[in-house]
C-alpha cells in the first residue's frame, strides 16, 4: 500500500476524538456529510472508556450461524470450528497498526462471535489494535484487559460456527463501506474512515475548528452574551473558517 501517514501525522490524528475528526473532514467537502461513518446503529463501541482507535483496515467476511461447507475446509474436511488461517497473510500485508473489520454476512448477524479473548490475543500479536463488526463479540473482560478495541452490533455467549469465508475485499459494516488499507478511526461516538486526500491535514484543521468553537463557547459564558451578538459572532466564525479553507485550497 503506497498511501501512508508520517508518525507525526498519525499520532496527531490518534489524539483526536471522533467528532473533531468528522468536523474537520466535513470542512474539506471531499465527501457527502452523510457518508464515511457507521450510521445505522448496528456497530457500537464496547469499551467506551478506551482512548480513540486509529489503524489501517484488514477486511474479511464471516458466518457464525451454520457449519462451514465441508468442501471449503482443509483436510480432513471435518464440519467443526475451523479458521482459514491464510487470512493472517492478508493481515500482515497491511501496515500496522491494523484494525480488523469483519462483515457478518449471515441473514441474522451476530448469532455467534468470531472475536473473543483468544482471537484478540492472536490479532494483537499480529499488530492489530481493534476489531469492527456488524456481528457479535464475546469474552469482554479478557479482551478489555488486552486493551483491544471492540466495535460490534451484538454480544454473544458462544462462537457458534464462526468462521472466515473470505478476506481482502471491500466490506460493509453499519452502512459504512471499508476497503483494505482504509484509515479507520473510532471512539465512543462510533467509527469512520478518513479520506486519504485530506488525512494529512485533518489534525491541523480540527485544531483550527476547535479554536473557533472556543470563541463561541466562551462568549456563551460571558457577561456580554446576547442573542444578537451571538448571531454576529457565529457568522464571523463561519466566514473565518470558510476563508481558511479557501486559502489552504489555493496554496495547494
N, C-alpha and C positions, 0 to 999 in steps of 0.2 A: 504494500500500500504506500503510495507516494505522498499522500496527504498526512501531515503531522503537525503538531504544535511544539514549540520550544518548551523547555521545562518551566521557564518563567511564565509563558502564556498559559500553560496547563495549570500551574499552581494558582495563578490568579483566578482562573475560571472555577477551579475547585472550591475556592473560598466563598463563592457567591451562592446565595440562596436561589431557588428555582424561579421565584417571582422576579428577582432582579435580572436573571438571565433572560427570561421571557420579555421583560420590558425593553431590554437592550435589543433583542432580536427584532421586536416589533418596530423599533425606531429605524432600522435599516431597510424595512419594506422589501425584504427579499423573499417573503412568502406570505400567504394569506394569514390573517390573525387567528383563524380557527383551525389552523394546521400545525403540525410539528410537535404535538403533545398528546399524551393519552387522555382522551376526552369523554369516554363513555362510562367511566366509574367502575370498570372491570379490572383495573390494575391499581392497587393501593399500597402505600408504604407500610411495611410491617413494623419496622423499628424506627419510630418517628423521632427518637432522641439521637439517632446517629447523625453525624455531620453529612454534608452533601456528598453524593457519589458522582464520580466522573470517570468514564472509561470508554474504550473502543469496543463496539458491539461484535460479539460472536453469536451467530444465529443458528437456529435449528427448529425442528418441529417434533413434537412428541404426541403420543397417545397413552392413555392410562386405563381406559375402561375395559379393554379386552386384551387377551394374549396376542403377542405378535404372531404373524403368519409364519408357519414353520419354514416355508421356502425362503424367508428373508433372514433366517438365523444361520450363524456359522455352525459347522458340525459340532455336536451330534444332532443339531436341529431339534432340540427339546423345547416344548412350549413352557418356558419358565421366564423369570425376570432376567432379561439379558440386555446389556447395553452394547451398541455398536461402538466400541472404544476407538474406532478410527476417527470419530468426530474430535477426539483430542488433538489430532493433527491439524484440524481446522482451527482449533483454539490457539495453537501455537503459531499459526500463520498470521495472526493479527497482533499488532503491537500491544504491549502491556502499558498500563493496567487495562484489563479486559472486563467487560460486562457480558454475562451470558444472557441471551434473550431467546426464550423458548416459547413458541406458539403451540398451545394445546389445541390440536385440530379435531378433537372428539366433538361429537354433536353436543354433548353437555360437558364442557371443560371443567376440570377440577375434581374428577372422581377420585383420583389418587394423585400422589405427589412424586415428581421426579427428583426434587431438591430437598434434602434433609441434611442431617449432620455429616454423614459420610461423603455425599456428593459435594457438599460445601467445602469440606476439607480437601477433597481432590481438586476441586476448581481453584481453591485458594493456592494450592501447591503449583497449579498451572498458571499462576499470575492473574487470576480473576478476583475481582473485589465485590461483585454483586450478581444478582440473578433477577431477571424480569420475566414474568409470565402472566398470561391470562388464566392459567390453570392454578394448581394448588402448591403449597409448600407445607413442610412439617418439621418436627423436631426443633421447634423455635428456640428453646433455651440453649441447645448445643450450638446452633448457628449464630445466635446472638453473642455467645462467648467468643466466637471466632472473629467478631467484628465484620461479618459478611452481610452485605445489604440484601434485603429481600423486598421485592415488589410483586404482589400477586393478587389474584382475584379471590382465592379461597385458601382455607387451611384444612388439611385432611389428616386423619389419624394414620392412614396407610399409604404406601406407594402403589398399591393395587398392581396393575400390569404396566407401570410406567416404563416406556422405552422410547429411544430416539428413532424416528422414522426417516429423517433426512436432515441435512445440515448444509450451511454455506450459501443459502439462498435468502432473498428478502422474506421477512415475516411480518405479521401484523398482530399487535397486541394492544388492546384498549383503543382500537381505532387508529393507532399510530403505526405507520409502515417504517420498518427499520431494516437497513441493509448491512451486510458485513462491513466492519470498519467504521460505521457511523459513530459520531461522537455523542454519547448518551449521558445526560445529566439528570439526577434525581434527588429529591429530598422529601420531607413530609408532605409537600404540596403535590407531588407527582413526578412523572418522568417526561422528558422531552429530548429531542435531538437538536444539536446545534449545527446550523448550516456551515459548511466549510468555507464558503465565500466570505463569511464575516467572523469566523471563530476566533481569529487572532485579535479582533477589535472589540469583542463583546465585553471584556472586563473593563476596558477603558470607557466605553460608552455607558456601562452600568454605573460606574463611579460618577460620571457627569450627570446622569439622570438622578441618582441618589442625592447629589448636591443641590440640584434644582428643587427636588421634592422637599428637602430640608428647609428651604426658604418658605414654602407653603406651610409646613408643619409648625415652624417657629412662629409664623405670623398668626396662625390659628390660636396659639397660646399667648399671644401678646396683648397688651392693654390697648393697642392701636386697632384691634380687629374690628372690621365692619364688612358687611356683605359686598358693598360697592368696591372697597379696597381689595377684597379677596378676588372679585371678578377681574379687576385690573391686573393683579399680581399673577393670576393664573394665565391670562393672555400673554403677559410679558415672559413668563417662564416657557410657555408653549412656543412662542416666537423665537426665544433664545435657543431652544432645543432644535427647532427646525433650521435655524441659521447654522448651528454647529454641524448638523447633518449635511447640509448643502456644502459647507466649507470643506468637510472631510472628503466628500464625493469629488469636489473639484480638484483637491490635492492628488487624488488618485488618477 
